C-alpha cells in the first residue's frame, strides 16, 4: 500500500514540473563601413536614425525580456511548490511507514510474548506429563510389589492350610480271598488260610486327612513267626525292593494295594497257628507326599486271627504308625 502511494506522488510531481525557459539574444548592429568623406554625413545621419530606431527596438526587447523573466519566475515558483508538496507527502509517507513499522514491531513483540507463554505452557505440560508417567511407573512398581506380597501371603496361607489340613494315609483293612483257582478249577477256601495255600490279597489304603496325597513307594511282606518282636523292621536301605507308585488319593478316598507275596512258599501245617503258638503277620509301609512335597510314611503290621478269619492291627506304635 505504501509503494502505491509513493508511485502516485512521484507521478504528480513530475507532471507539475515544466521545461525551463531558454534565454533571448539581443539584435546585432551591423557595422558601419568607412567611405569617402562625402558620405560621412549621410552615414552619420543614417546612424543616428538607426540608433533612434534601435533604442525603440531595445525598449521593446527589454520589455519582452522582462516579461520572459516574469514567466520564468512564475515557473520556478510552481516547481518550488511542487517540490514542497512532494517533500510534504514524502514526509507523510515516511511517517506512515514508521507508524506501520512501529505497529509491526509491537504486533511481533506481542506475538513473541504469546509464543513464549505457549512454549512455557508446553514445557509445563511436558514436565507434568513426565511427572505423571513417573508416578504411573512408581504406581506400577508398587502394584507389582503389592501383587508379589499378595502372592507370597497367599502361598503362605495355602501352605498353612495344607499344613493344618494335611493328608494322612492309613491301612483300613486287608482282604484275603475265600477261593483259589488251580489247574483251571476254582476251589473254595474255608478257612481262607490253610495248608497248601499261598497267602495273597490286597489291603485298602484310606486318606483320612483333608488334602490330596500322592503315593511314591510302598512295600508289604507276609511272614510267619511266633512273636511280634521276632519280625524284622526292614526299609528300602536294608536291601528290600519297594514297589514304585505314582498315584494320588484324594481326601476321604481309598485305594487298594496288592500284597507283595511273590516267592512266598505255600503254607504248611496250620496246627500251630490255630493253636496260637505261631502267627501269620502282614507288615509294610507306604511312602507319600503332600502338595507341599513333604514326605510322610505310614507303617502298618497286621496279625492273622484264625477265629475271625482276617488280619487285625497290632497294638504297637513301632509297627503300626500313621503320623
C-alpha positions in Angstrom: 0.0 0.0 0.0 2.8 2.4 0.8 4.5 1.7 -2.5 1.3 2.6 -4.4 1.2 6.0 -2.6 4.8 6.7 -3.4 4.3 5.9 -7.2 1.2 8.3 -7.2 3.2 11.1 -5.6 6.1 10.7 -8.0 3.7 10.9 -11.0 2.0 14.1 -9.7 5.4 15.8 -9.0 6.8 15.1 -12.5 3.6 16.2 -14.2 3.7 19.6 -12.4 7.3 20.4 -13.4 7.7 22.3 -16.8 10.5 22.8 -19.1 12.9 25.7 -18.2 12.8 28.9 -20.4 15.6 29.4 -23.0 17.5 32.8 -22.9 16.8 35.5 -25.6 19.5 37.2 -27.8 19.9 41.0 -28.5 19.8 42.1 -32.2 23.2 42.7 -33.6 24.0 46.2 -35.1 25.6 45.9 -38.5 29.0 47.5 -38.7 29.4 50.8 -40.4 32.0 50.9 -43.1 34.1 54.0 -43.8 33.8 55.5 -47.3 34.7 58.7 -48.7 34.3 62.0 -46.9 31.2 62.9 -48.8 29.3 60.0 -47.5 30.2 60.6 -43.8 27.5 63.0 -43.0 24.9 60.9 -44.8 26.0 57.9 -42.9 26.1 59.8 -39.6 22.5 60.9 -40.1 21.6 57.4 -41.0 23.4 56.2 -38.0 21.5 58.5 -35.7 18.3 57.4 -37.3 19.3 53.9 -36.8 20.2 54.5 -33.2 16.8 56.0 -32.6 15.2 53.1 -34.1 17.5 50.8 -32.2 16.5 52.5 -28.9 12.9 51.9 -29.7 13.6 48.3 -30.5 15.8 48.0 -27.4 13.0 49.2 -25.3 10.7 46.6 -26.8 13.2 43.9 -26.4 13.8 44.8 -22.7 10.1 44.8 -22.1 9.8 41.4 -23.7 12.8 40.1 -21.7 11.1 41.4 -18.5 8.0 39.6 -19.5 10.0 36.4 -20.1 11.8 36.8 -16.8 8.5 37.2 -15.0 7.3 34.0 -16.7 10.5 32.2 -15.6 9.9 33.4 -12.0 6.4 32.0 -12.1 7.6 28.7 -13.4 10.3 28.5 -10.6 7.6 29.2 -8.0 5.5 26.4 -9.4 8.4 24.0 -9.3 9.2 25.0 -5.7 5.6 24.5 -4.7 5.6 21.0 -6.4 8.8 20.2 -4.6 7.3 21.4 -1.3 4.2 19.2 -1.9 6.4 16.2 -2.8 8.5 16.8 0.3 5.3 17.1 2.4 3.9 13.8 1.1 7.2 12.1 1.3 7.4 13.1 5.0 3.8 11.9 5.5 4.6 8.6 3.7 7.7 8.2 5.8 5.7 8.8 8.9 3.1 6.3 7.8 5.9 3.8 7.1 7.4 4.5 10.5 4.0 4.1 12.1 3.4 0.8 10.2 6.9 -0.4 11.2 6.2 0.6 14.8 2.9 -1.2 14.7 4.5 -4.3 13.3 7.1 -4.1 16.0 4.5 -4.1 18.7 2.5 -6.8 17.0 5.6 -9.0 16.6 6.6 -8.4 20.2 3.0 -9.3 21.3 3.1 -12.5 19.2 6.6 -13.2 20.6 5.2 -12.9 24.1 2.3 -15.2 23.2 4.7 -17.7 21.6 6.9 -17.5 24.7 3.9 -18.2 27.0 2.8 -21.0 24.8 6.3 -22.5 24.9 6.3 -22.2 28.7 2.9 -23.8 28.9 4.1 -26.6 26.6 7.2 -27.1 28.8 5.0 -27.2 31.9 2.7 -29.7 30.2 5.6 -31.9 29.3 7.0 -31.7 32.8 3.6 -32.5 34.2 3.3 -35.4 31.8 6.7 -36.7 32.8 5.8 -36.4 36.4 2.5 -38.3 35.6 4.5 -41.0 33.8 6.9 -41.3 36.7 4.0 -41.5 39.2 2.5 -44.2 36.9 5.7 -46.1 36.9 6.1 -45.8 40.6 2.5 -46.9 41.0 3.1 -49.9 38.7 6.1 -50.8 40.9 4.0 -50.5 44.0 1.3 -52.6 42.4 3.8 -55.2 41.3 5.3 -55.3 44.8 1.8 -55.5 46.3 0.9 -58.4 43.9 4.1 -60.2 44.9 3.4 -59.6 48.6 -0.2 -60.8 48.0 1.1 -63.9 46.2 3.6 -64.7 48.9 0.8 -64.1 51.5 -1.5 -66.4 49.5 1.2 -69.0 49.2 1.9 -68.8 52.9 -1.8 -69.1 53.6 -2.0 -72.1 51.3 1.0 -73.7 53.0 -0.5 -73.0 56.4 -3.8 -74.5 55.3 -2.1 -77.5 53.8 0.0 -78.0 57.0 -3.1 -77.8 59.2 -5.2 -79.8 56.7 -2.6 -82.4 55.7 -3.2 -85.8 54.2 -3.0 -88.9 56.3 -2.9 -92.4 54.9 -3.8 -95.5 57.0 -4.4 -99.1 56.1 -8.1 -99.6 56.5 -8.4 -103.4 56.1 -6.7 -106.4 54.5 -8.7 -108.6 52.1 -7.9 -112.3 51.7 -9.8 -114.2 49.0 -12.1 -117.0 50.0 -11.3 -119.2 47.0 -8.5 -120.0 44.7 -8.1 -121.1 41.1 -5.8 -124.0 40.5 -5.4 -126.0 37.3 -8.3 -124.0 35.8 -10.5 -125.1 38.7 -12.0 -122.9 41.4 -11.9 -124.2 44.9 -13.4 -122.5 47.9 -11.2 -121.8 50.9 -12.6 -122.4 54.3 -10.6 -121.4 56.3 -9.0 -118.9 53.9 -5.5 -119.6 55.1 -4.9 -123.3 55.2 -2.2 -125.8 54.4 -1.0 -125.7 50.8 -2.3 -122.2 50.1 -0.1 -119.3 49.1 -1.4 -116.3 51.1 -2.3 -113.3 48.9 -4.7 -110.5 48.7 -4.7 -106.7 48.9 -5.1 -104.0 51.5 -7.0 -100.8 51.3 -5.2 -97.5 51.9 -7.5 -94.7 53.0 -6.8 -91.0 53.2 -8.3 -89.8 56.4 -6.7 -86.4 56.0 -8.0 -83.2 54.4 -5.9 -82.8 51.3 -4.5 -84.9 48.4 -1.8 -87.5 49.0 0.5 -88.9 46.3 1.9 -92.4 46.8 5.5 -92.6 45.8 6.6 -96.1 47.1 5.1 -98.9 49.1 6.2 -102.3 50.5 4.4 -105.3 52.1 5.5 -108.7 53.3 3.8 -111.8 54.8 5.8 -113.6 57.5 5.3 -116.5 59.9 6.7 -116.0 63.4 5.9 -116.8 67.0 6.1 -113.3 68.4 5.9 -109.7 67.2 9.4 -108.9 68.4 10.8 -111.5 66.0 9.6 -109.5 63.0 12.2 -107.5 61.1 11.8 -103.8 60.6 13.2 -103.5 57.1 13.4 -100.4 55.0 14.5 -99.8 51.4 18.0 -99.1 52.6 18.2 -102.6 54.1 18.0 -104.4 50.8 14.3 -104.8 50.2 12.8 -103.7 46.9 9.8 -101.5 47.3 7.2 -101.0 44.6 7.1 -97.7 43.0 3.8 -95.8 42.7 2.7 -92.5 41.4 -1.0 -92.2 42.0 -3.0 -89.8 44.1 -5.5 -90.5 46.8 -8.0 -87.7 47.5 -9.3 -86.8 50.9 -11.8 -89.3 52.4 -10.9 -91.7 49.5 -9.3 -95.1 49.5 -7.3 -97.2 47.0 -6.4 -101.0 47.1 -2.8 -102.1 47.0 -1.9 -105.7 46.2 0.1 -107.6 48.8 3.6 -108.5 47.8 3.7 -112.3 48.1 5.9 -113.2 45.1 8.2 -116.1 46.1 6.3 -116.7 49.3 6.0 -120.5 49.9 2.7 -122.3 50.4 1.6 -122.7 54.0 2.5 -126.0 55.7 0.6 -127.3 58.7 -1.6 -124.6 60.3 -2.0 -126.6 63.6 0.5 -124.3 65.5 -1.2 -121.2 64.0 -4.6 -122.4 65.0 -3.4 -123.3 68.5 -1.8 -119.9 68.9 1.8 -120.9 69.1 2.7 -119.2 65.8 1.2 -116.3 63.9 1.0 -115.1 60.3 1.9 -111.5 60.0 1.4 -108.8 57.3 3.7 -105.8 57.6 4.9 -103.0 55.4 4.9 -99.3 54.8 3.6 -96.6 52.4 5.6 -93.5 51.5 3.7 -90.5 50.2 4.0 -86.7 49.7 1.5 -83.9 50.2 1.0 -80.8 48.0 4.0 -79.1 49.6 6.2 -82.1 48.6 6.6 -83.0 52.3 7.4 -86.7 52.5 5.5 -88.8 55.1 5.4 -92.6 55.8 2.8 -94.9 57.2 3.9 -98.2 58.9 1.5 -101.0 59.4 1.5 -104.5 60.9 -1.4 -107.0 61.0 -1.7 -110.4 62.6 -3.9 -113.2 61.3 -6.8 -114.1 63.6 -7.9 -117.7 62.9 -11.1 -117.2 64.8 -12.2 -114.0 62.9 -10.5 -115.2 59.6 -8.9 -111.8 59.0 -5.9 -109.7 59.7 -6.2 -107.4 62.7 -3.9 -104.4 63.6 -1.3 -104.9 66.4 -1.1 -102.5 69.3 2.5 -101.4 68.9 3.4 -97.9 67.6 6.7 -99.2 66.3 4.9 -101.3 63.8 1.6 -99.6 63.4 2.2 -95.9 62.9 0.5 -93.3 60.8 1.9 -89.8 61.6 
